[in-house]
Amino acid sequence: MNKDKFRQNSESLVCDEHQKHRQKAIEKKKKKLKRKRSLRRHLQEKMLKEKIKKEYEDTEIDDEVDSAEKKTAGQTTRENTEDRLYTLQRQNAMSHSEIKALLQR
C-alpha cells in the first residue's frame, strides 16, 4: 500500500515536471513566432515605404523631364510656326493676319 502511494506520487511529480517543461516550450515557441511576425511586419512596412519613396522620386523625375520636354517642344513648335509664317509671307500667298489665323487653328 505504501509503495503504491509512493509510486503514484512520483508519477504525478514526473507528470507535473513534464507538463511544466511542455508549457515552457509552448511559450517559447509563441514568443519566437511573435518576434518573427513583428519582424516580417516591420520589413513589409519598410519595403512599402521604400516603394512609395521610389515612386515619388520617379514621379518627380518624370515631371521634371516632362516640363523640360514641354519647354523644348514649345520652342520647337514656336520655331516651326515662325518658319511656316515666314515661308507663307515670302510666297505672298496671304496677308499676315490671315496666316496667323491659319496657324492658330
Secondary structure, 3 states (H helix, E strand, C coil): CHHHHHHHHHHHHHHHHHHHHHHHHHHHHHHHHHHHHHHHHHHHHHHHHHHHHHHHHHHHHHHHHHHHHHHHHHHHHHHHHHHHHHHHHHHCCCCHHHHHHHHHC
